[in-house]
Amino acid sequence: MGAKRGFASEEYQRDFPELNKCPDCETFFADLYCPLCGKECPEEMRAGNRKPAKKVKSRGNGDGRVYFVPWYFSTWFIIMMCFLQPIIGLILTWAGYWKRGWKIFATVLMATPYLLVALGMVLGALGPILFPEELPVNLELTQTEYVELCREVTAEDLYRNAAEYEGDYVTLTVVIDAIGVDEYEYESDYNRYYLCHVEENGRTWEFLLRDWRQDGPVNFAVGDVITLWGQGGGNMEIFHSTKGSLAAPGIHMLYASLANLEAPLAA
């Protein structure tokens, strides 16, 4: 891919120690006077008196050769291809005449976006294992222990004092009015919510239930009357693409049962 061509250059400055040298014309001659300018050669520039020639500092590839680089190995073209066609740019980078350090730098720079994407995919796959979701319900208790801790509350008291009940173990019987998925929590395995109501003392109290039941819970339907056991969620808010933002006092439901059944349905 483009053979190296050029001419050999001297490793040292050109010099003929046996001849005099004109300091102005840099011409070598055997006589006392420069054949070009006619000036007499100074004593320090005469043969035997001149200082040794200095070594020429190497440039480019460091081998003292001049290279005619093909256009496809030119820096501007390689940089352009690195942006437009990274694979071709990488091939040209390593086949060209850049120094090794620049080749490594260019390779790392081009590979970084792909490495970041791959790292993101790995973390996404390992995320649930490395960083398990923290549930707002207590899973360390058995079902019996959990149900025994829950105390009955009135709908009005829970509605008006939702913040005070946050985290408390409560039980309540409600009617399901709507079922949906919280689109803010689309990555969660527990993103289902229920919009419910309770009729008490001639008034209707609305609540949001977040479903945290485990191991494939039994599906509820709109209109079901259920008794739930869970923990207060304070004033909760969920988002639905068509209904928009919904806010109401909430409960994190861990166990639930149809009202005509005695035992709670965890699954």
C-alpha positions in Angstrom: 0.0 0.0 0.0 2.2 2.7 -1.2 5.9 1.8 -1.4 8.4 4.1 0.3 10.5 6.1 -2.1 13.0 9.0 -1.8 16.6 9.8 -1.7 19.2 9.2 0.9 20.3 12.3 2.9 23.6 12.7 4.8 23.7 11.8 8.4 26.1 14.6 9.0 26.3 18.0 7.5 28.1 17.9 4.2 31.8 18.6 4.6 35.2 18.2 2.9 37.8 18.5 5.6 40.7 18.8 3.1 39.2 21.9 1.5 38.7 25.5 2.6 35.1 26.6 3.1 33.6 30.1 2.5 31.4 31.2 5.5 29.1 33.2 3.2 28.7 31.0 0.1 29.4 27.7 1.9 31.5 26.7 -1.0 34.5 24.3 -0.8 37.6 25.2 -2.6 41.4 24.5 -2.6 42.6 28.1 -3.1 42.8 30.9 -0.6 40.0 32.9 -2.1 36.3 31.8 -2.7 35.7 31.3 -6.4 32.2 32.7 -6.1 32.4 35.8 -3.9 36.2 36.4 -4.1 36.6 36.8 -0.4 39.6 35.4 1.4 38.9 32.3 3.5 39.1 33.1 7.2 41.6 31.3 9.3 39.0 29.3 11.3 37.3 28.1 8.1 40.4 26.7 6.4 41.2 23.0 6.0 42.5 21.5 9.2 41.1 24.4 11.3 37.4 24.0 11.0 35.3 22.3 13.7 33.9 18.9 12.9 30.6 18.9 11.1 27.5 18.7 13.3 25.2 15.6 13.1 21.9 16.3 11.4 18.9 15.7 13.6 16.7 13.1 12.1 13.1 14.1 11.1 10.0 12.1 10.1 10.6 8.4 10.5 14.1 9.0 11.8 15.9 7.1 9.1 17.2 10.2 7.2 15.0 9.4 4.2 12.4 11.6 2.5 9.1 9.9 1.8 6.5 10.7 -0.8 3.2 9.7 1.1 0.3 8.5 -1.1 -2.8 10.7 -0.7 -4.7 8.0 1.1 -2.1 7.9 3.8 -2.2 11.7 4.3 -3.2 12.8 7.8 -6.3 14.7 6.7 -7.7 11.7 4.8 -7.0 9.3 7.6 -8.7 11.6 10.1 -11.7 12.0 7.8 -12.1 8.3 7.4 -11.8 7.7 11.1 -15.1 9.7 11.4 -16.8 8.5 8.3 -15.7 4.9 8.1 -13.9 4.0 11.4 -12.8 0.5 10.2 -11.2 1.9 7.1 -9.7 4.7 9.1 -8.2 2.2 11.6 -6.7 0.2 8.7 -5.1 3.3 7.2 -3.9 4.4 10.6 -1.9 1.2 11.1 -0.8 0.8 7.5 0.4 4.4 7.3 3.4 6.3 8.5 2.2 7.7 11.8 4.3 7.1 14.8 3.3 4.1 17.0 2.1 6.3 19.8 -0.3 8.2 17.6 -1.6 4.9 16.1 -2.4 3.6 19.6 -4.0 6.8 20.6 -6.2 6.9 17.5 -7.2 3.2 18.0 -8.2 3.8 21.6 -10.1 7.0 20.6 -12.1 5.2 18.0 -12.8 2.1 20.1 -14.0 4.1 23.2 -17.6 4.6 22.0 -18.0 0.9 21.2 -16.5 -0.1 24.5 -18.9 2.2 26.3 -21.9 0.7 24.5 -20.6 -2.8 25.3 -20.1 -1.9 29.0 -23.6 -0.4 29.1 -25.0 -3.7 27.8 -23.1 -5.7 30.3 -24.1 -3.5 33.2 -27.7 -3.6 32.0 -27.7 -7.4 32.0 -25.9 -7.7 35.3 -27.8 -4.7 36.9 -30.6 -6.7 38.5 -28.0 -9.1 39.9 -25.5 -6.6 41.1 -28.1 -4.0 42.2 -31.3 -5.7 43.1 -34.4 -3.5 43.3 -35.2 -2.4 46.8 -38.9 -3.0 47.6 -40.9 -0.8 49.9 -42.4 -3.9 51.5 -40.9 -6.3 54.1 -40.1 -9.6 52.5 -38.2 -11.0 55.5 -41.5 -11.9 57.3 -43.6 -14.9 56.5 -47.0 -14.3 55.1 -48.6 -15.1 58.5 -46.3 -12.7 60.4 -46.9 -10.0 57.8 -50.7 -10.2 57.9 -50.7 -10.2 61.7 -48.7 -7.0 61.8 -51.2 -5.2 59.6 -53.9 -3.2 61.4 -57.2 -2.1 60.2 -57.5 1.6 59.3 -60.5 3.7 58.2 -60.4 5.0 54.6 -60.9 8.6 55.7 -58.0 8.4 58.3 -55.6 6.8 55.8 -56.6 9.3 53.1 -56.3 12.4 55.2 -53.1 11.3 57.0 -51.3 9.4 54.2 -47.9 10.8 55.1 -48.2 9.7 58.8 -49.0 6.1 57.6 -46.1 5.8 55.3 -44.3 2.5 56.0 -46.9 1.4 58.5 -48.5 -2.1 58.1 -52.2 -1.6 57.2 -55.1 -3.6 55.8 -58.1 -2.2 53.9 -60.9 -3.5 51.7 -61.2 -1.6 48.4 -63.0 -1.7 45.0 -60.7 -1.7 41.9 -61.7 1.0 39.4 -58.8 0.9 36.9 -55.6 -1.1 36.3 -52.5 0.3 34.6 -48.7 0.3 34.4 -46.6 3.1 35.8 -44.6 4.2 32.7 -42.0 5.9 35.0 -41.2 2.4 36.2 -41.2 0.5 32.9 -37.9 -1.3 33.8 -39.3 -2.6 37.1 -40.9 -6.0 37.5 -43.4 -4.4 39.8 -44.9 -1.6 37.7 -48.6 -2.4 37.9 -50.9 -0.1 39.9 -54.6 -0.1 40.8 -56.9 2.9 41.1 -59.3 2.0 43.9 -62.0 3.6 46.0 -63.7 3.0 49.3 -67.2 4.1 50.2 -67.4 5.1 53.8 -69.9 7.2 55.8 -71.6 8.3 52.6 -68.3 9.5 51.0 -65.9 8.1 48.4 -62.2 7.9 49.1 -59.7 7.2 46.3 -56.4 5.4 46.6 -53.5 4.2 44.5 -52.2 0.7 45.1 -48.8 -0.4 43.9 -48.6 -4.2 43.4 -45.6 -5.8 45.0 -47.0 -9.3 45.2 -44.5 -12.1 44.5 -44.2 -15.2 42.3 -46.8 -14.6 39.6 -49.8 -13.1 41.6 -53.4 -13.8 40.7 -54.7 -11.2 38.3 -57.5 -8.9 39.6 -60.1 -7.2 37.4 -61.9 -3.9 37.4 -64.8 -4.1 39.8 -63.2 -6.7 42.1 -63.6 -6.1 45.8 -60.3 -7.0 47.5 -58.9 -7.0 51.0 -55.2 -6.0 50.9 -52.3 -6.2 53.3 -49.4 -3.8 52.8 -47.5 -0.7 53.9 -48.5 2.9 53.6 -47.0 4.7 50.6 -47.7 8.3 51.6 -49.0 10.5 48.8 -48.1 8.5 45.6 -48.0 9.6 42.0 -47.9 7.5 38.8 -47.7 8.4 35.1 -49.8 7.0 32.3 -49.3 8.1 28.6 -53.1 8.7 28.1 -54.4 9.5 31.6 -51.4 11.6 32.4 -50.2 12.0 36.0 -52.3 10.4 38.7 -51.8 11.3 42.4 -53.6 10.0 45.5 -52.8 8.5 48.9 -51.2 5.1 48.3 -50.5 1.7 49.7 -47.8 -0.7 48.7 -49.7 -4.0 48.5 -47.8 -7.2 49.3 -50.8 -9.6 49.9 -54.4 -9.4 48.7 -57.5 -11.5 48.6 -60.9 -11.2 46.9 -63.3 -10.0 49.6 -65.3 -13.3 49.6 -62.2 -15.3 50.4 -60.6 -15.7 53.8 -57.0 -16.3 52.9 -54.8 -13.6 51.2 -53.8 -14.4 47.6 -50.0 -13.9 47.3 -50.0 -15.8 44.0 
